[in-house]
Amino acid sequence: MTTSKIKSDKMKKVNNTAGLKLFLSVVLLIAAAGCKKEGIKEDSTAKEKAPTAVSSGDHLPSWNDTKVKQDIIAYVKDVTNTESPNFIPVKDRIATFDNDGTLWAEQPFYFQLFFALDQVKALAPKHPEWKSKQPFKAVLENNMGELMKQGKAGLMQIVAVSHAGMSTDEFEASVGKWISTAKHPTKKKLYRELIYQPMLVLVKYLQDNQFKVFIVSGGGIDFMRAWAEDVYGIPKDQIVGSTLQAKYDYNNGKPVITKLPALDFNDDKEGKPVAIEKYIGKKPVFSAGNSDGDLQMLQWAASNKYKNFELYVHHTDSIREWAYDRKSPVGTLDKGLDEGKAKNWAFADMKKDWKVIFPGN
C-alpha cells in the first residue's frame, strides 16, 4: 500500500489549532505539525554515546540502572510480596498504558492519521475526480494547511473513506495490511517497528508478575485491535480506545457490523477514567502515559487505595527519537509535567533512562 510522504515544508502549513482539535474529535486523532515545529527536536545525524547499560539478567534489560528503573522493580516486588503490608491481590493488579507516545512513537503526526491519508491515496486511482475535489485534493497534494481549512465537513469525508462505511472485518484487514507495509516518512522504518523496547519489557515484566495490562488510548479502538495484540502481547479485549458509531445488520444470515462516520466516544483526558470504569471496572494500580491527555488517567490511578505507581514517559532524546514536551502540538506535556513533579510521580527520561529506544537499536 502507498505510504505517506509528507514533507516538512508541507507540514509547516498546519497552524490552525482549532482545526487540529476538530480533527481529533472527528477522526480520533490530533493532527500535528512537522518535526521542525517549535518544541520538537530531531537530529538524525548527530551522535551521542548512550548511558552505561545495566548488567544482563536484569528484570528490565532495556533500561539503564537509574532511579526510575529501581523504583519500578522495588514497587513490583513490594506489592507482589504476600508478607508486605502493601501486598495487592492478583485480581486487583490492573495496569493501564497509553499508546501514542507511550508504547510507540507519535511524531510528526499520530500514526493513525498517516493511515487515514494513506487510505485516501490508495483509493485515489479509482476516483480521478479527487484530483480537483476537496478535501481529497489537499491530501493528494500533501497540503495539510488546506486540509484543515476544509473544516468538519471535509474531515468527515476523510473519515468516511478511511475509517467508516465498511464492516469491522474489512477495516481490520485494511489496517493489518497497512501496518505490515507502511513506513514512517523520516525514520524509514515500518510503523510497527517504532515501538519502545523499554516499554515492551516493562509490560512483560508486569504480566509476569500477574498484572493485567490494558491499553487505554485516545486512538481508535478498532485501529489498535487490528495489530496491537501481536506487537505488544496485550489481548484485544484489553485494548480500550476511542470509537466511531456502528450499526448491526443481520445481512441474510451473515451478520455484519458496519462502522459509521460519527464519533461515539473520545477516550482522551477526562474520557480515560470514564472508559476505565466502563470497560475495566477497577482503578489501575499502575498507570503510564506521556502527555496531558493522560493526566486524568494517572490521577485516577493515584487515588487507588492500594499502593500505586504513576509513570510518565518524557521525550528528551532528539538524537534517537524526538525531544518535546510543553510546546509540542502532539503529545503536549505541560500540566502533567508540573503535577507529576509536584506529586513525585516517576518520569522515564528517554535520554538518560533507556538503553535503547526501538527494538534492534
N, C-alpha and C positions, 0 to 999 in steps of 0.2 A: 504494500500500500504506500502511496506517496506520503512523504513526511513533510512537516512544515519547515520552510527555510526562510524564517522571518528575520530580516537583517536589522541590526541595531538602529540604523537610521530610520527605518520604518517604525521601530518600537518607540522611538522618541516622540512620535506623534500622539502617543497615548497620554493625554494630560487632562482628561475630563474626569475628575474624581467622581462626580455624580454618576457618570456613565459606567465607571468601574463598579460602583456599588450596585447599580442596577443589574449589571451583568452577573454579579454574584447571586442576587435574588432570583434571577431568571434561569440561569443555566447552571446553578450550583457551583459557581466558580467565582474568583475575583480576578478580573483581567489585570495584567501587570504592566510595568514599564520595563524597558530593556536593562541589561546588566550594567549599562553606563549611567543609569539614573542615579541621582544623588541618594546616598545611603546604601548603595550596593556596590561592592568592590570585588573584582575578579581579576586575577593575574595568572594567566596560564603559562607564562614564560619564566616568571621568577622562580628561584629555587630556594628552599629553606629546609634545613635539617629538622626532622620530626623529633619531638621529645623522646627521651630514652624509653624504650618499650618495657613492659612488665615481663617478668620471668614466665617461662612456659608452664603449663599445668594450672594456670590461673582460672578462676571462675569466669572472668571477663577478659579473655586474651586480647581483644581488640582495643582495650583501654590501657592507657598509661597508669602507672601506680600513683595516682593522685588522690586527694581527699575525697572527691565525689565518688570515685570508684570504691574506695574503702568504706565510705558511708553506705553505699548501696548494699555491699556484701554484709556489712555489720547489721543493717536493718533486716535483711532476709534471714540471716542466721538467728537473730533475736526473735522475730515473730513466728518462726517455724520451730523454735525450741519449746518443747512441751513443759520444760521446767521454768521457763521465763514468765514473769508476770505479764509480759506483752504478747504472749502466745495468741495467734489468730487461728481459729478453726479453719480447716480446709474450705468449708462451704462459704466462708466469708473472705477468702483471699481473691479479691477482684482487682484486676489491674486494667486501666484504660489508657490507650495510647492514641494521640492524634496521628494522622498520616502525613499530610503535606508539610514538609519541613521538619518532621519528627522521625518518620520512618524512611522517607525518601525525599529527594530534593524538590524544590518548588520554584526555582528561578529559571528564566526571567518571567515565565508565566506558570501558573498551576498547570500541571501536565494534562489535566482533563480538558483544558482549553485548547492545547495543542491537538488533542484527539478530535475535538469538535471542528477545528479548522481543517484538519487533515481529511475528515469525513466529507466536508464540502468540496475540497479539491479532488477527492477520489471520485465523487459523483459528477463533477463538472462536465466531463465528456458527454454525458447523457443529457446535459442541459446547456446547450450553446447559448441560450438566451441570458444565462447568468453573467456572461462577459460584459453585458451592458445594463444589468439589473442589480440594484442594491437590495440587500446588503452583500450579496454574493460577489459582486464586482470588487468590493473593498477587500474581501477575503482573498480572492484570486490575485489581487494586486498587492497583497501583504500590507494593506493600508489600514492599520489599526485605528488611527485617528478618525478616519472616515467611517469605519465600522461603528465606533462609539456614537457618532452623530446620528446614526440610524434610529437610536432610541429603542424603546421597548418593543415596538412593532417589528423592527428589523432584527433585533436579537431573538425574538420569538421564532422568526423564520429559521435562524441558525439552529435553535433548539429542535424545531420540528424536523429538520433534515438530519441532524446528528444524533439526537437522543430520543426522539419520540416517533410516533406513527408506525411503530414496529412491535413485534412481540418481544417479550423479555428474552426468549431464546435467541432470536435474531440479533438483539442488541448485545447479548453476551458473546455471540460469535464474532460480531464486528469488533468489539473491544479486544477479544482474545487474539484476533489476527493482528490488530494494530500493536498491541503490547509486545508481540513477538517479533515485530519487524521494524517499528518506528524508532528513529534515533533522534537524540537531542541535537538541536542546531549548532551548539557550540562545543559541548562535551564530546560529541561524535560517538556516544555510547547508546545502546538501547535504553529506553526509559526504565525498564525493569532492572537494569544494571546500576542505576543511580540510586540505589538503596543504601542505607547506612549500616555498614558491617557492625559497628559497636552496638547499635540498637537491635540488630538481629540476635546477637549473642545475649543481650540483656533480656529480650523476650524469651529466648530459650532457657536462660537461667531461671527466670520466674516460673516458666512452665515446668521445669524440672523440680521446682520446689512447690508444686501443686497450686500455683496461682492460675486462675482462669483469666486469660488475657483477651481483651476486646479492643478493637479499633473503634474509636468514636471520632468521626471526621466530618468536616463540612463538605467534603467531596461526595459525589453521587454514590449511593449505596450499591446500585447495580453496576456501576463502573468499577468499583473496588472489588466487588464479589467475583467479577469475571477473571481476576488474576491474583488477588492478594493472598488467597489460601495457599497457592503453590509457591509464591515468593516468600511469604513471611511465616508460613506454618500456622496461621491463625484461621480456624474454621470459618466457613462462610456465614454460619449462624451466629458468629461472634463479631460480625462486622456491622457497625451502625453508621449511617450517613444520611445525607440529605436525599429527599425523594421527590420524584415527579408523581403527579396523579396517574392513575391507571384504571383500566376497566377490564372486567372479565367477560368472555364470550364463550358459550358452550360450543359453538363452531361445529354443529352437526356431529357431536360426539368426540370432537378433538379439541378440548378446551384450550384457550389461549388467554394470556393476559397481555394487553396492549398498553404501551407507555403513551401518555398524553403530554402535550406541550404546555403544562401548567404546573407550577410549584405546589407540592403538597406540604413539605416540611423542610425548613432550613436548619440543619444541625450545626450551628455555629454560635459562639458566645453563650448567651443565656439558653439557647436551644440545647446545648450539650448536657447540662444536668437534667433537663426535661427528658431528653432522649434516653439518658442512663436510667432514669426512674421508669420510663415507659417500656424500654426493651430489656433492661438488665434486672431492675427491681432491687438493686443493692448499691450502696455507696462504694466506690472503689477505695481500697486502702493504699494503692499505688497508682499514681497518675502522671503521665508525661505529655508535654506539649512543647511548642516553640514560639507561640505568638499570643497577642492579646485575645485572639479568638479562642484560646484555650484557657484563659484565666478563670472563667467561671467553673470549668470542669475541675481545675486544680483546687479552687476554693471549696467545691463540693467534697472532694476527697479529704481536704484538710479538716472538714467538720465531722469526719468519721470518729466514732467513739474509740475505735481501735487505733493503735499506733499507726501512723500513716506516713507516706513518703511522696513528696511533690518534686518533680524534676522538669526543669526547663532545658531544652537544647538551645544553646546560644551559638549563632552562626558568626564565628570570629576568624575563619580561615579563608582569606581571599586567594590563597595560592592553590589549595587542594579543592576548595568548593567556592563559596562566596562569603563575604563579610557584610552583615547588615543587621539592623535591629530597629531603632526608633523611627528612622526616616524612610524605611523601605515601604513602597506601596504594596508589596506582597510579604506576608509574614511579619507584619509590624509587631515589634516587641517594645512597648513603651510603658504602659501601665503595669503590665506583668513583670517587667524588669524591676520597677520600683517596688511593687508589692512583694515580689519574690525575694528580693534582697532584704526588705524590712522583716519578713517572716522567716528568714533563714532557710528558704527552700533551696534545693540543690540546683546548680547550674552546670551543665556539661559544656565546658568551653571546648569547642571543636579543635582549636589550635593547640591547646595545652593537654586536654584530657584524652584525646583519641589518637591511638597509634596509627590507624588508617581511617579513611572516610568511606570509600566504596570497596566492595569485595574485589580482591585481586590487585589492589593498590599497594 
